[in-house]
Amino acid sequence: METVTQDVKAEVPENLFTGGGEMGALMRSLDWSQTPLGPVSGWAQSLKTAVSICLNSRFPMVIWWGRELVLLYNDAWRPILGTKHPKALGRPGQEVWLEIWDIIGTQLNSVLTTGQATWSDDFLLLVDRYSYIEEAYFTYSYSPIFLETGEVGGAFTAVTETTQRVIGERRLSALRELSANAVGAKNVEETCRIACETLVKNPYDIPFALLYLVEDNGKQARLVGTAGIEAESFASASPRGIFSPQWVDLTIETEGWNLAHVKTTYQTQLIDGLNTRFGSIPRGAWEDPPHSALVMPIAQSGQEQQLAGLLVVGISPRRELDDNYRGFFDLVANQVATAIANANAYEAERRRAEALAELDRAKTTFFNNVSHEFRTPLTLMLNPLEDALASLDQQENRVTSGRVDEWEGGRVDENPSPHPP
């Protein structure tokens, strides 16, 4: 960037770049004759006015001037450039924003041609400002700046970057859905399946995921769910292992996902160079596949340093793994751990209820059998007694009947002698 000489500096109106903080000082020091705009003395009055407004505003503002749409901006807009600052000042827009010029260049040229303002709300732009293509969102308006002749000399932009809000809301929505969907799960297998079905809905932040359950007393890990992965496409072996193995030996460390190391240390591990490790990688929502992934422990509820499972999550190639992103992954792992714990508790309660029901059935059967055993001896005793009583009744009936017959036949002495003759 060329700085001004004393002769050129004398040509700059004293009040043109007044104030403006760092950008005001930078504009005062720049040799504008070495830029497409030329010496300040030749600038249109409308441009000078726009620059004064821009520099003295605390709202992020940028001016695109002339057919080359040369950039002038204030302190508040400077962070949007990232590492493109300070070289961007006084340079053509296409040179500065080549990676998105097919989008914003079209919008800006429309303003120059029609004189009509544009409006974009939470608009996605894949920008390169930190040496990688980044997912970023902006709300902005391109407004025409008219020359004294009535023609459009450039565009004035008020812009707000909304990246953190848009991505934060998206991640929060994913966490809410993950929590809500897991409520209806009846067992651990179903819980893991539902979790992966939920994670696959956010391919922007989670390009892929592998969920393993720890089994066989911690010696084996079994794949129970995936997100963003077609098993047939990523099951072939690579130089360092299979991308999504069904079973993993946790007693030895390997070069693939190295789940055994995470199981041993109980610490999240960052895995870089996925393409070198595995070859073909699921892409998620972006054209480029992830370069890195996290292998995260899934805690066993109520048991310190005990694992219920392991979660492998791809890191978006369009976002830096900053504290917010890592915090999101931690919350995902915690949600999965909670869902698994709830499913285990549900299964334990179901088994307890089944055991109680079985005990109740056994008690009923036992008492039914005991009642039968009590009734059987009584039956053996009562039946002969009933037969004996019935026999006595029959004998008495016969005697009574004979006496009646004798009485009716006159064969009975009405006054029998107490002694026989």
MOPETA-V414260 format. One record per pair of residues at least 12 apart in sequence whose ideal C-beta (glycine too) atoms are under 10 Angstrom apart, sorted by the first residue. I is the first residue (numbers start at 1). GAP is how many residues later the second one is. D is the distance in Angstrom with one decimal. If there is no record, write none. Layout:
# MOPETA-V414260
i=<I I>
gap=<GAP GAP>
d=<D D>
This chain:
# MOPETA-V414260
i=<1 1 1 1 1 1 1 1 1 1 1 1 2 2 2 2 2 2 2 2 3 3 3 3 3 3 4 4 4 4 4 4 4 4 4 4 5 5 8 8 8 8 8 8 8 8 9 9 9 9 10 11 11 11 11 11 11 12 12 12 12 12 12 12 12 12 13 13 13 13 13 14 15 15 16 16 16 16 16 16 16 16 16 17 17 17 17 17 17 17 18 18 18 19 19 19 19 20 20 20 20 20 20 20 20 21 21 21 21 21 21 21 22 22 22 22 22 23 23 23 23 23 23 23 23 23 23 23 23 23 24 24 24 24 24 24 24 26 26 26 26 26 26 27 27 27 27 27 27 27 27 27 28 30 30 30 30 31 32 32 32 32 34 35 35 35 35 35 35 35 35 36 36 36 36 36 36 36 36 36 36 37 37 37 37 37 37 37 38 43 43 44 44 44 44 44 44 44 44 44 45 45 46 46 46 46 46 46 46 46 46 46 47 47 47 47 47 47 47 47 47 49 50 50 50 50 50 50 50 50 51 51 51 51 51 53 53 54 54 54 54 54 54 54 54 54 55 55 55 55 56 57 57 57 57 57 58 58 58 59 59 59 59 59 59 60 60 60 60 60 60 60 60 60 60 60 60 60 60 60 61 61 61 61 61 61 61 61 61 62 62 62 62 62 62 62 62 62 62 62 62 62 62 62 63 63 63 63 63 63 63 64 64 64 64 64 64 64 64 64 64 64 64 64 64 65 65 65 65 65 65 65 65 66 66 66 66 66 67 67 67 67 67 68 68 68 68 68 68 69 69 69 69 69 69 69 69 69 69 69 69 69 69 69 69 70 70 70 70 70 70 70 70 70 71 71 71 71 71 71 71 71 71 71 71 72 72 72 72 73 73 73 73 73 76 76 76 77 77 77 77 79 79 80 80 80 80 80 80 80 80 80 81 81 81 81 82 82 82 82 82 82 82 83 83 83 83 84 84 84 84 84 84 85 88 93 93 93 94 96 97 97 97 97 98 99 99 99 99 99 99 99 100 100 100 100 100 100 100 103 103 103 103 103 104 104 104 104 104 104 104 104 104 106 107 107 107 107 107 107 107 107 108 108 108 108 109 109 110 110 111 111 111 111 111 111 111 111 111 111 112 112 112 112 112 112 112 112 113 113 114 114 115 115 115 115 115 115 116 116 116 116 117 117 117 117 117 117 117 118 118 118 118 118 118 118 119 119 119 119 119 120 120 120 120 120 120 120 121 121 121 121 121 121 121 122 122 122 122 122 122 122 122 122 123 123 123 123 123 123 123 123 124 124 124 124 124 124 124 125 125 125 125 125 126 126 126 127 127 127 130 132 132 132 132 132 132 133 133 133 133 133 134 134 134 134 134 134 135 135 135 135 135 135 135 135 135 135 135 136 136 136 136 136 136 136 136 137 137 137 137 137 137 137 137 138 138 138 138 138 138 138 139 139 139 139 139 139 139 140 140 140 140 140 140 141 141 141 141 141 142 142 142 142 142 142 143 143 143 143 144 163 164 166 167 167 167 167 167 167 167 168 168 170 170 170 170 171 171 171 171 171 171 171 171 171 171 171 172 172 173 173 174 174 174 174 174 174 174 174 174 174 174 175 175 175 175 175 175 175 176 176 177 177 177 177 177 177 178 178 178 178 178 178 178 178 178 178 178 178 178 179 179 179 179 179 180 181 181 181 181 181 181 182 182 182 182 182 182 182 182 182 182 183 183 185 185 185 185 185 186 186 186 186 187 187 187 187 187 188 188 188 188 188 188 188 188 188 188 188 188 189 189 189 189 190 190 190 191 191 191 191 191 191 191 191 191 191 191 191 191 191 192 192 192 192 192 192 192 192 192 192 192 192 192 192 192 193 193 193 193 194 194 194 195 195 195 195 195 195 195 195 195 195 195 196 196 196 196 196 196 196 196 196 196 196 197 197 198 198 198 198 198 199 199 199 199 199 199 199 199 199 199 200 200 200 200 200 200 201 201 202 202 202 202 202 202 202 203 203 203 203 203 203 203 203 203 204 204 204 204 204 204 205 205 205 205 205 205 205 205 205 205 205 205 206 206 206 206 206 206 206 206 206 206 206 206 207 207 207 207 207 207 207 207 207 207 207 207 207 207 207 207 207 207 207 208 208 208 208 208 208 208 208 208 208 208 208 208 208 208 208 208 208 208 209 209 209 209 209 209 209 209 209 209 209 209 209 210 210 210 210 210 210 210 210 210 210 210 210 210 210 210 210 210 210 210 210 210 211 211 211 211 211 211 211 211 211 211 211 211 211 212 212 212 212 212 212 212 212 212 212 212 212 212 212 212 212 212 212 212 213 213 213 213 213 213 213 214 214 214 214 214 214 214 214 214 214 214 214 215 215 215 216 216 216 216 217 218 218 218 218 218 218 218 219 219 219 219 219 220 220 220 220 220 221 221 221 221 221 221 221 221 221 221 221 221 221 221 222 222 222 222 222 223 223 223 223 223 223 223 224 224 225 225 225 226 226 226 226 227 227 227 227 228 228 228 228 228 228 228 229 229 229 229 229 230 230 231 231 231 233 233 234 234 234 234 234 236 236 236 237 237 237 238 238 238 238 238 238 238 238 238 239 239 239 239 239 240 240 240 240 240 240 240 240 240 240 241 241 241 241 241 241 241 242 242 242 243 243 243 243 243 243 243 243 243 243 244 244 244 244 244 245 245 248 248 248 250 250 250 250 250 251 251 255 256 256 256 256 256 257 257 257 257 257 257 257 257 258 258 258 259 259 259 259 259 259 260 261 262 262 262 262 262 262 262 262 262 263 263 263 263 263 264 265 265 266 266 266 266 266 266 267 267 267 268 268 268 268 268 268 268 268 268 268 269 269 269 269 269 269 270 270 270 270 270 270 270 271 271 271 271 271 271 271 271 271 272 272 272 272 273 273 274 274 274 274 274 274 274 275 275 275 276 277 278 281 281 281 282 283 283 284 284 284 284 284 285 285 286 286 286 286 287 287 288 288 288 289 289 290 290 290 290 290 290 291 291 291 291 292 292 292 292 292 293 293 293 293 294 294 294 294 294 294 294 294 294 294 294 294 295 295 295 295 296 296 296 296 296 296 296 296 296 296 296 296 297 297 297 297 297 298 298 298 298 298 298 298 298 298 298 299 299 299 299 299 299 299 300 300 300 300 301 301 301 301 301 301 301 302 302 302 307 308 308 308 308 308 308 309 309 309 309 310 311 311 311 311 311 313 313 313 313 315>
gap=<25 28 29 30 33 34 85 86 87 88 89 90 27 28 29 30 31 32 33 88 23 25 26 27 28 31 23 24 25 26 27 28 29 30 35 36 26 28 22 23 24 25 26 31 32 33 19 20 22 31 31 21 22 28 29 30 31 15 16 17 18 20 27 28 29 31 27 28 30 35 39 14 33 37 12 24 27 31 32 33 35 36 39 12 13 23 31 34 35 38 34 37 38 33 36 37 55 31 32 34 35 36 37 54 55 34 35 37 53 54 55 57 52 53 56 63 64 28 31 32 49 50 51 52 53 54 55 62 63 66 27 28 30 31 32 50 51 49 52 59 60 63 64 13 24 27 28 45 46 47 62 63 12 42 56 59 60 59 38 40 57 58 56 33 35 36 37 54 55 56 57 29 30 31 32 33 34 54 55 56 59 28 29 31 33 34 35 53 28 22 110 21 22 101 102 103 104 105 109 110 102 103 19 99 100 101 102 103 106 107 108 110 16 18 19 23 25 98 100 106 107 96 13 15 22 95 103 104 105 106 12 14 21 22 23 21 103 18 19 20 21 22 23 102 103 104 17 18 19 20 18 17 18 19 20 101 16 17 18 15 17 18 99 100 101 13 14 15 16 17 18 19 20 78 80 97 98 99 100 101 12 13 14 15 16 95 96 97 98 12 14 15 16 18 19 26 31 78 80 93 94 95 96 97 14 82 90 91 92 93 94 28 29 40 41 44 47 48 78 81 89 90 91 92 93 25 27 28 80 88 89 90 91 26 27 46 87 88 25 42 45 86 87 23 24 25 26 27 86 22 23 24 25 26 27 28 32 35 36 39 40 42 43 85 86 18 19 20 21 22 23 25 26 84 13 14 17 18 19 20 21 22 24 25 26 16 17 18 82 12 15 16 84 86 82 83 84 80 81 82 84 50 82 47 49 56 58 60 79 80 81 83 15 16 46 48 45 46 47 48 49 52 54 45 46 47 48 12 13 43 44 45 46 44 41 12 15 62 14 33 28 30 31 32 30 26 27 28 29 30 34 35 24 25 26 27 28 33 36 17 20 21 22 23 14 16 19 21 23 34 36 38 53 12 12 13 16 33 34 35 48 50 34 46 47 49 33 46 32 45 30 31 32 33 34 41 43 44 45 46 30 32 33 39 40 41 42 43 31 39 30 38 28 29 31 35 36 37 26 27 28 36 24 25 26 27 38 39 40 22 23 24 25 26 37 39 20 21 22 23 24 17 18 19 20 21 22 39 16 17 18 19 20 39 41 15 16 17 38 40 41 43 44 47 13 14 15 16 17 36 39 43 12 13 14 39 42 80 194 12 13 15 36 38 160 161 192 34 36 191 190 156 159 185 186 187 188 153 154 155 184 185 29 182 183 184 185 186 28 31 32 69 70 150 151 181 182 183 184 25 26 27 28 30 31 182 183 23 24 25 26 27 28 29 30 19 21 22 23 24 25 28 19 20 21 22 23 26 27 17 18 19 20 21 22 14 15 16 17 18 12 13 14 15 16 17 12 13 14 15 12 156 160 38 37 38 149 152 157 158 161 156 160 32 34 35 158 31 33 34 35 153 154 156 157 158 160 161 156 159 28 29 24 25 27 28 30 31 32 154 157 158 161 23 27 153 156 157 159 160 22 159 20 21 22 24 25 158 16 17 19 20 21 23 24 153 154 157 158 160 161 19 152 156 159 160 18 13 14 16 17 20 158 12 13 16 153 154 156 157 158 160 161 156 159 154 155 157 158 161 157 160 161 164 156 157 159 160 163 25 36 120 121 151 152 153 154 155 156 158 159 24 35 36 154 34 149 153 20 22 33 34 145 147 148 149 150 151 152 153 155 156 19 20 21 30 31 32 33 34 106 117 119 144 147 148 151 18 31 32 33 31 145 149 14 16 29 30 32 116 137 140 141 144 145 13 14 15 28 29 30 31 32 33 115 140 28 30 29 134 137 138 141 12 26 27 28 29 112 114 133 136 137 25 26 27 28 29 84 26 27 25 26 82 83 114 126 130 24 25 79 80 81 82 83 111 113 80 81 82 112 114 115 79 80 108 109 110 111 113 114 120 123 124 127 21 22 78 79 84 107 108 109 110 122 123 126 20 21 22 74 75 76 77 78 79 81 82 83 86 106 107 108 109 110 111 18 19 20 21 26 35 36 66 73 74 75 76 81 82 85 104 105 106 107 16 17 18 19 20 73 84 102 103 104 105 123 127 13 14 15 16 17 18 19 24 33 34 35 38 47 49 83 85 100 101 102 103 104 12 13 14 15 16 87 98 99 100 101 102 125 129 12 13 32 33 34 35 36 38 45 47 51 83 86 95 96 97 98 99 100 12 85 94 95 96 97 127 34 36 45 49 83 84 86 92 93 94 95 96 32 35 94 31 33 34 35 33 32 33 45 46 82 88 89 30 31 32 41 44 27 28 29 30 31 24 25 26 27 28 29 36 38 39 41 42 86 88 89 23 24 25 26 87 21 22 23 24 25 87 89 22 85 84 86 111 17 18 56 86 55 57 86 87 54 55 56 57 62 85 86 14 15 52 53 85 14 52 12 13 15 47 49 44 45 46 47 48 42 43 44 19 41 42 17 18 36 37 38 39 40 41 42 16 37 38 39 40 14 15 16 17 18 33 36 37 38 39 13 14 15 16 17 36 37 14 15 36 13 14 31 34 35 36 37 38 39 69 12 13 34 38 68 12 14 12 15 62 12 13 14 57 60 12 13 22 15 21 22 39 56 12 14 20 21 36 38 53 55 13 19 37 36 38 48 50 51 53 50 34 32 33 34 35 36 45 48 49 50 32 34 44 46 47 43 32 40 31 33 38 39 40 41 28 29 30 26 27 28 29 43 45 58 61 62 65 24 25 26 27 28 43 22 23 24 25 45 51 56 19 20 21 22 23 24 41 43 44 19 20 21 43 18 19 15 16 17 18 19 40 41 14 15 16 15 16 15 12 33 36 32 31 34 30 31 32 33 34 31 33 30 31 32 33 30 31 28 29 30 25 28 23 24 25 26 27 28 23 24 25 26 22 23 24 25 29 19 20 21 22 17 18 19 20 21 27 31 32 35 36 38 39 15 16 17 18 13 14 15 16 17 33 34 36 37 38 40 41 12 13 14 36 40 12 13 35 36 38 39 40 41 42 43 34 35 37 38 39 41 42 37 40 41 44 36 37 39 40 41 43 44 39 42 43 30 28 29 32 33 35 36 24 27 28 31 23 18 21 22 25 26 15 16 19 20 14>
d=<8.4 8.7 6.5 8.4 8.6 9.2 6.3 6.5 9.9 7.1 7.7 9.3 9.5 6.9 3.9 8.7 8.1 4.1 8.0 9.0 9.6 9.7 5.0 6.6 5.9 9.5 9.9 7.6 6.1 6.4 4.6 7.6 8.4 9.4 9.9 9.3 7.0 9.4 9.4 5.6 7.6 6.1 9.3 7.0 8.4 9.3 7.6 8.4 8.8 9.7 9.8 8.9 8.7 5.8 6.1 4.7 9.3 8.7 6.6 9.9 9.4 7.8 8.6 4.9 8.0 10.0 7.0 8.3 9.4 7.5 9.9 9.5 9.5 7.8 8.4 6.5 8.4 9.9 5.8 9.8 6.6 6.7 8.9 9.3 9.3 8.7 9.8 7.4 8.2 6.5 7.6 7.8 7.9 8.7 6.1 5.2 9.9 8.7 8.6 8.0 3.1 6.4 9.2 6.3 7.0 7.9 9.5 9.4 7.7 4.4 9.1 9.2 9.2 5.5 7.3 9.7 9.0 9.9 8.5 6.2 8.4 6.6 5.3 5.1 9.0 8.4 6.5 9.3 8.9 7.7 9.5 9.8 9.9 5.1 8.5 8.3 8.2 9.6 9.4 9.3 6.2 6.3 9.6 9.0 7.6 10.0 7.4 7.3 9.7 9.8 7.3 8.5 9.8 10.0 9.1 6.6 6.1 9.2 9.9 10.0 10.0 6.7 8.2 9.8 6.7 9.9 9.8 8.4 3.8 7.4 9.3 8.7 6.7 9.1 5.1 9.5 5.1 7.4 7.9 6.2 9.7 6.5 7.0 8.9 5.4 10.0 8.2 6.4 9.7 8.6 9.8 8.7 9.5 9.0 9.9 5.7 7.0 9.2 5.8 9.0 8.7 6.6 9.6 5.6 6.4 5.6 6.6 9.7 9.9 5.8 8.3 9.9 7.4 5.8 8.7 9.8 8.3 7.3 8.6 6.5 6.9 8.6 5.3 8.1 8.1 5.4 8.8 7.4 9.7 5.8 6.5 9.0 5.8 9.9 9.2 9.3 8.1 6.6 6.9 5.0 10.0 9.5 8.3 7.6 9.4 9.6 8.6 9.0 5.3 8.2 8.0 6.1 9.3 7.1 9.4 8.4 8.2 8.0 5.7 8.3 5.9 8.7 5.9 8.6 8.1 8.0 7.2 8.9 4.2 4.0 8.4 8.1 6.5 9.4 8.8 8.6 7.1 5.2 6.5 7.6 6.8 5.3 9.8 6.9 5.8 7.1 6.6 5.6 7.5 7.7 9.7 4.9 9.5 8.1 9.2 9.4 9.2 9.0 9.8 8.8 8.0 4.9 8.6 6.8 9.7 7.3 9.8 6.1 7.4 5.9 7.5 9.3 5.5 9.0 9.8 5.6 8.5 8.7 7.7 8.8 10.0 5.3 4.5 8.0 6.9 9.7 9.9 9.4 7.7 6.6 3.8 8.1 9.5 8.7 9.9 9.2 7.0 6.2 9.2 9.2 7.6 9.7 9.3 8.8 4.1 7.3 7.6 8.5 9.9 9.9 6.3 3.9 7.3 9.8 9.4 9.5 9.5 9.2 7.7 5.5 8.2 9.7 8.0 7.0 7.2 9.9 9.2 6.1 6.7 5.8 7.2 9.4 9.4 8.1 9.4 10.0 5.4 6.4 6.9 6.0 7.7 5.9 9.0 5.9 8.8 9.7 6.9 7.2 9.1 8.5 7.7 7.2 8.9 9.6 9.9 9.3 9.7 8.3 9.2 6.8 9.5 9.4 7.9 8.5 7.7 8.5 7.8 9.8 6.9 9.5 5.8 9.9 7.7 9.2 9.2 6.1 7.7 8.4 2.8 5.1 8.9 8.3 9.5 9.2 6.0 6.0 7.0 5.8 8.1 8.9 8.4 5.6 9.5 8.9 9.8 7.0 6.9 9.4 9.7 9.9 8.6 7.3 8.7 9.3 8.2 8.7 6.7 6.4 4.7 9.3 6.8 9.7 9.9 5.0 6.6 5.9 8.5 9.8 9.4 9.4 8.5 9.3 6.7 9.1 9.6 9.0 9.3 7.3 9.9 9.6 9.0 8.2 9.4 9.9 9.9 7.5 9.6 9.2 10.0 5.7 8.8 9.8 5.8 8.8 5.5 8.7 9.9 9.4 8.0 9.6 9.7 4.7 7.3 5.3 9.2 6.8 8.7 4.8 9.3 9.5 9.4 7.5 9.8 9.1 5.1 8.6 7.6 7.0 9.9 7.9 8.3 8.4 9.8 4.9 7.5 9.1 8.6 5.2 9.3 9.3 7.4 9.7 5.8 6.3 4.5 6.6 8.6 9.2 9.9 8.3 6.3 4.5 8.3 9.8 8.8 9.4 8.5 7.9 5.0 8.5 9.7 9.7 6.9 6.7 5.5 7.5 8.4 9.1 9.3 9.0 5.1 8.8 9.6 10.0 8.5 5.0 7.7 5.9 9.7 5.2 9.3 8.1 5.4 9.7 9.4 6.5 5.5 7.0 7.2 9.9 8.7 9.8 7.5 5.7 8.5 9.4 8.3 9.9 9.9 7.4 6.1 9.6 9.7 9.5 8.7 9.3 6.9 10.0 9.7 10.0 7.2 9.5 9.3 7.4 7.9 9.2 7.8 8.5 9.0 7.4 7.5 6.3 8.4 9.8 9.5 5.9 7.0 7.7 7.3 9.0 7.4 7.1 9.5 9.1 8.0 7.1 9.2 3.8 5.8 6.6 8.8 4.7 9.8 9.1 9.3 8.8 9.4 9.6 7.1 4.7 4.8 8.8 7.9 4.4 7.6 9.7 5.6 6.9 5.4 6.4 7.8 9.6 9.2 7.1 5.0 8.2 5.5 9.8 9.7 5.6 6.8 3.7 7.2 9.1 9.7 9.4 8.7 6.7 6.0 7.9 9.8 4.7 7.7 5.5 9.4 9.3 6.5 4.8 7.3 7.8 7.7 9.1 7.4 10.0 7.9 7.4 9.6 7.4 8.0 8.6 8.9 7.3 8.7 6.7 6.7 6.9 9.7 7.5 9.2 5.9 9.5 8.3 8.5 9.1 4.7 9.6 8.2 8.8 8.9 9.3 9.2 8.1 7.2 7.4 7.0 4.4 9.4 7.1 7.8 8.2 9.4 7.8 9.5 9.4 9.6 7.7 5.6 7.0 9.4 6.2 9.9 9.7 10.0 5.4 9.5 7.2 8.7 10.0 8.5 6.4 9.8 4.7 7.2 9.4 9.3 8.9 6.9 4.9 7.6 9.7 7.7 9.2 9.8 5.7 7.9 7.8 8.8 5.1 7.7 7.5 5.1 9.9 8.7 5.7 6.4 7.9 7.3 8.1 7.8 3.7 8.8 7.1 7.9 8.4 7.9 6.6 9.1 7.6 5.2 7.7 7.3 6.3 7.8 7.9 5.7 8.7 7.4 5.5 8.6 6.8 7.8 8.3 8.8 8.9 5.7 9.5 9.6 4.6 6.2 9.3 7.1 8.4 6.2 8.7 8.4 9.9 9.9 7.2 9.7 10.0 9.1 9.0 8.1 9.8 4.8 5.7 9.4 7.6 4.2 8.9 9.1 10.0 5.2 9.0 6.9 10.0 9.5 4.3 4.2 9.8 9.8 7.6 9.8 7.8 8.3 7.3 8.6 9.0 7.4 5.4 9.8 8.6 7.7 9.6 8.5 6.5 9.5 6.4 8.4 8.9 8.7 7.7 5.2 6.1 8.5 6.3 8.7 5.8 8.4 3.6 5.8 4.5 9.0 9.2 9.8 9.3 8.1 7.6 8.2 9.6 9.2 9.8 9.9 8.5 8.7 9.3 4.1 7.9 9.3 8.0 7.2 9.9 8.9 9.7 8.4 3.9 5.5 8.9 9.5 8.6 10.0 8.8 9.6 9.0 8.6 9.9 9.7 9.5 8.3 5.8 8.7 8.4 4.0 4.0 8.2 9.2 8.8 7.0 4.7 7.8 6.4 7.7 8.4 8.6 8.8 8.8 9.3 8.8 5.8 9.5 7.4 7.5 6.6 8.6 9.1 6.4 7.1 7.2 9.5 9.6 5.6 6.5 8.8 7.9 9.1 8.4 7.6 8.9 5.8 9.6 8.1 5.9 6.4 2.7 7.2 7.2 9.6 7.2 4.8 8.7 8.4 3.8 7.6 6.2 7.8 9.6 7.4 6.2 3.9 5.3 8.6 8.9 8.8 9.7 7.6 4.0 8.6 6.4 9.0 7.3 7.9 8.0 7.5 4.3 10.0 7.8 6.6 3.9 6.7 7.9 9.4 9.1 6.7 6.5 5.0 7.1 8.5 9.6 6.4 9.4 7.8 5.6 8.1 9.7 7.2 9.7 8.4 5.7 9.0 9.9 7.5 9.4 8.9 8.9 8.2 7.4 4.0 8.2 9.2 7.4 5.8 4.1 7.2 8.0 8.0 6.4 7.8 5.6 7.8 9.5 7.1 9.5 6.8 8.7 9.9 9.2 9.6 9.1 6.6 9.2 8.9 6.7 9.7 9.6 8.4 9.4 9.8 5.4 4.5 7.6 7.7 9.1 8.5 9.2 6.9 4.7 8.4 8.0 9.7 7.0 9.0 7.0 9.4 8.2 8.1 8.6 4.8 6.4 5.7 7.0 9.1 9.3 9.4 9.7 9.7 8.5 9.8 9.9 6.3 8.7 7.0 9.9 9.9 8.0 7.1 7.3 5.7 5.6 9.8 9.7 6.0 7.0 6.6 6.2 8.6 8.8 9.7 7.1 4.3 8.2 5.5 9.4 5.4 8.6 9.8 7.6 8.8 7.5 5.8 9.8 7.0 5.9 8.0 9.0 6.4 6.8 5.0 7.4 7.9 9.8 9.7 9.6 7.8 9.6 9.5 9.5 10.0 6.2 9.1 9.3 8.9 9.4 8.6 9.1 4.8 8.3 5.7 9.1 9.9 9.9 7.4 7.7 5.8 9.8 5.4 9.5 9.6 8.0 9.6 6.4 8.8 7.0 8.0 7.5 8.8 6.3 8.0 6.8 9.4 7.9 8.2 9.6 9.4 9.2 9.8 8.2 9.8 9.5 8.8 6.5 4.5 4.6 8.2 8.6 7.8 7.6 8.6 7.8 7.9 4.1 5.7 9.7 9.7 9.5 7.9 4.8 7.1 9.5 6.0 6.1 3.0 7.5 9.2 7.3 7.3 6.8 9.5 8.0 7.9 8.7 8.7 8.5 4.5 7.9 7.5 7.5 8.4 9.6 9.8 9.2 9.2 9.4 8.7 8.3 9.2 7.6 9.4 8.3 9.2 5.0 8.3 8.8 8.7 9.3 9.7 7.1 8.9 6.8 7.5 10.0 9.9 8.6 6.6 8.7 9.2 7.9 5.5 8.1 5.7 7.4 10.0 7.0 6.4 9.5 9.6 9.9 5.2 8.1 9.7 8.1 9.6 4.9 7.4 5.6 10.0 8.3 6.0 9.6 9.4 9.6 7.2 5.8 9.9 6.9 10.0 8.5 9.9 5.3 8.5 9.2 5.5 8.9 7.3 9.5 9.3 7.3 5.7 6.8 4.8 6.9 9.4 9.9 8.3 8.0 8.0 8.1 9.2 7.2 4.7 8.2 9.3 9.8 6.2 7.8 6.0 8.2 8.4 7.6 9.5 9.9 9.8 6.3 4.9 7.3 6.2 8.1 9.7 9.3 6.7 5.0 8.5 9.6 7.1 7.9 7.1 6.0 6.0 6.6 6.1 7.7 9.2 6.8 9.1 7.1 9.7 9.4 9.7 8.9 7.6 9.8 6.8 9.2 8.7 6.5 9.8 6.9 8.4 9.2 8.0 8.4 6.9 5.8 5.5 9.9 8.9 9.6 9.6 4.6 7.9 8.1 6.9 9.2 4.0 5.4 6.7 5.5 9.6 9.2 7.5 9.8 5.8 7.8 4.6 9.6 8.5 7.1 5.8 6.2 4.9 6.0 8.1 7.3 5.3 8.4 6.6 8.1 9.7 7.9 5.7 9.5 9.9 8.9 6.4 7.6 5.2 8.3 9.5 7.0 4.6 7.6 6.8 6.6 7.7 8.2 4.6 9.7 8.9 9.6 8.2 6.3 8.0 7.5 8.7 6.2 5.6 6.0 8.9 5.7 4.8 9.8 9.7 6.6 9.7 8.1 7.9 9.6 4.7 9.2 9.1 8.4 8.0 8.4 7.8 8.9 7.0 7.7 7.6 3.3 8.5 7.1 7.9 7.7 9.8 9.9 9.5 8.7 6.3 5.0 7.3 9.9 7.9 9.4 7.4 8.0 6.6 9.5 8.5 7.4 5.5 6.1 8.9 9.7 5.8 7.0 8.3 8.3>
